[in-house]
């Protein structure tokens, strides 16, 4: 039985709660939240404990492991950020040395600072415009490890972000092979790729590619609630007891049953209906790319743009990256889509916009984006649109570019939300 159904049964039983939380599964200050409140409990008798899971939470995490074909899978209720910190702490000691892609999430840089690590930084090549970065080559990983060893420093780990924000997937299989040749574990922040490997027509994910620790955000491209994630561990290069120690350390001691139930619900849905959901999604996505082939002033990133690049294994189908020509920039394109077409994007920068699409998107949602881009492209051709410097500066100042994966100055923690 799913975790959500078990919690609903408890709510509808005659058991009276003389324990936390204070709303007692019944009093909801806002009617709209009453459903979530009814499932919100703490670690009471018979309902398991996340950090010593032997009952319903153990079963739920095992279901997630089954979905991803991974022997050790853990729920994260403080987001992928906690998973990244846990992973790096688990494979390092204070003051160790690691190798990272410079476009890692700010949580990697924060952990380097907290753990007092030293690091070698691998800079990804740019792709098509200054705002889009490619992947990390296996050869770069091998070369950087060898250079560290020549200096008498053995790296404790290689940390890669894949897919990156624009959906660029690095050759994780090649990276793992390069790192494992020196017995160096590979951590992959696959927060934006929780869907990878879940269907035969989706690109290969990091677990299938052999990475030692993989972190997934289950709220970015799956149907779980915001702040939910998964931590996966496999192979013999990582001490599982250290992973669990830091998993306990960095997560809240009061994990939300509502959030955990939403992870389990998303997992169960994909176990039961995944083939149908992904097939429909891929059909809608294919139609979108067919319909937008004729755009002249708006370039949509496609597999053709990454062909024959050694640093890129595949393009994430859950990302749509649009690069406008010089007449307008990405900030203006975002404002037009929001103001005129009521379409809210994931991210915008001067060079491009990014939309996240998933099996939660309807065919009508794809059609709305298609129609909007066609109309905007036509207006650009007619000379009706041109970037305003004032508009661009105002939009940028408002914080609309929320990219937390942009390459940093080595050693400098990234800003952002």
C-alpha positions, 0 to 999 in steps of 0.5 A, spaced: 500 500 500 502 506 498 504 511 503 499 516 502 493 511 502 496 509 509 496 516 512 489 517 509 487 511 513 490 513 519 487 520 518 480 516 517 481 512 523 479 513 531 486 514 533 486 521 537 493 524 536 496 527 543 503 528 539 506 533 534 504 536 529 500 541 533 494 541 527 492 534 530 491 532 522 485 536 523 485 543 524 487 547 517 488 554 518 487 554 510 481 550 507 485 549 501 491 545 505 486 541 509 488 535 504 496 536 506 494 537 513 490 530 514 497 526 512 502 530 516 504 526 522 511 525 526 514 518 527 509 515 531 508 508 533 507 503 527 509 509 522 516 508 521 522 512 522 526 515 516 533 514 519 531 507 522 527 505 516 524 498 517 516 499 515 512 503 511 518 508 509 523 502 508 518 499 503 517 506 500 524 507 499 525 500 496 520 501 491 524 508 489 530 503 488 526 498 484 524 504 479 531 506 478 534 499 479 539 501 484 541 497 491 541 503 496 536 509 495 534 514 500 529 519 501 531 526 501 526 532 504 531 537 504 532 537 496 538 535 492 542 540 495 542 536 502 544 530 497 550 533 494 552 535 501 551 528 504 555 525 498 561 529 498 562 529 505 561 521 505 567 520 500 572 526 503 575 527 510 576 534 512 582 538 507 581 532 502 582 534 494 576 533 489 575 534 482 569 538 479 566 541 473 566 548 474 558 549 473 556 545 479 551 547 483 552 552 488 551 546 494 558 543 491 562 550 492 558 551 499 561 544 501 568 545 499 568 551 503 565 547 509 569 541 508 575 545 507 577 542 501 581 543 495 579 542 488 581 542 481 576 545 476 574 543 469 571 548 465 566 546 460 566 548 453 561 553 450 555 551 446 552 556 440 552 562 445 555 565 451 550 562 456 550 555 454 555 550 456 557 543 454 559 537 457 565 534 461 569 530 456 572 523 459 579 525 457 579 531 461 577 527 467 583 522 466 588 528 465 586 532 471 586 526 475 593 524 473 595 531 474 593 531 481 596 524 482 603 527 479 603 532 484 602 527 490 595 528 491 590 523 490 583 526 489 577 523 493 572 524 488 570 527 481 563 531 482 559 532 475 553 536 474 549 532 468 544 534 465 546 541 466 541 547 466 540 547 458 539 539 458 546 537 456 548 530 458 555 529 459 558 522 457 558 519 464 559 512 462 566 514 459 567 519 465 566 513 470 570 509 466 576 514 467 575 515 474 574 508 476 581 506 473 584 510 479 579 508 484 576 515 484 568 515 486 564 519 481 558 523 484 553 525 479 548 531 481 543 529 476 538 533 479 535 535 473 535 528 470 530 524 475 527 521 468 533 519 465 533 511 463 526 510 465 523 509 458 527 506 453 527 512 448 529 516 454 537 517 454 541 513 459 542 516 466 548 516 471 546 510 475 545 506 469 552 509 467 555 506 473 556 512 477 557 511 485 553 516 488 547 519 484 542 525 486 535 526 483 530 532 484 524 528 484 520 535 483 524 538 477 521 533 472 517 528 476 511 529 479 513 529 487 512 536 491 518 541 491 523 540 496 523 532 494 529 528 492 533 521 492 540 519 494 542 513 490 549 509 492 552 503 488 558 500 487 564 498 492 568 505 492 563 508 497 562 507 504 555 506 505 555 507 513 558 514 512 553 516 507 548 514 512 551 518 517 551 524 513 544 523 511 542 523 518 546 529 519 544 534 514 537 532 513 532 535 518 530 530 524 523 531 523 522 529 515 515 531 512 511 525 511 507 529 506 513 530 502 515 523 503 508 521 501 509 525 494 515 521 492 512 515 493 506 517 489 510 519 484 514 513 484 508 508 484 505 512 478 511 511 474 512 504 476 504 503 474 504 507 468 511 510 466 511 507 459 504 510 457 506 517 460 513 517 457 510 515 450 505 520 450 510 526 453 515 524 447 509 524 442 507 531 444 515 533 444 516 530 437 510 534 435 513 541 438 519 540 434 516 538 428 511 544 428 517 549 430 522 547 425 520 553 420 522 558 425 527 563 423 529 568 428 528 563 434 533 557 434 531 551 438 537 547 441 536 540 438 540 533 437 543 536 431 547 542 435 550 537 439 552 531 433 559 529 433 561 533 440 566 529 444 563 532 451 556 531 450 552 524 450 545 526 449 540 532 450 535 532 455 528 531 452 525 535 458 529 541 456 527 546 451 532 551 450 531 557 445 536 562 443 533 568 440 537 572 434 540 579 435 534 583 434 531 581 441 534 577 447 532 572 452 530 577 457 525 580 452 523 573 450 521 571 457 517 578 458 513 577 451 511 570 453 509 571 460 506 578 459 502 576 452 501 569 452 501 567 460 507 562 459 512 562 465 519 559 464 524 556 468 529 561 466 531 566 462 538 570 460 541 575 455 542 569 450 537 564 451 530 562 455 529 555 458 522 551 459 522 545 463 517 540 460 515 533 463 509 528 462 505 533 466 505 537 460 498 537 456 498 537 449 495 543 449 500 546 453 505 544 448 501 547 443 500 554 447 508 554 447 508 552 439 503 558 437 507 563 441 513 562 439 511 562 431 507 568 433 513 572 436 518 569 430 513 572 425 513 579 429 521 579 429 521 578 421 516 584 420 521 588 425 516 589 430 520 587 436 527 589 438 530 589 445 530 595 449 536 596 453 532 599 459 527 593 459 533 588 459 536 591 465 530 592 469 528 584 468 535 582 470 535 586 476 529 583 478 533 576 479 529 573 473 536 569 471 536 564 477 541 559 474 545 556 480 549 552 475 553 557 471 560 556 472 564 560 478 570 563 479 574 557 482 573 557 490 567 562 490 561 560 492 555 561 487 549 566 489 542 565 487 536 562 490 
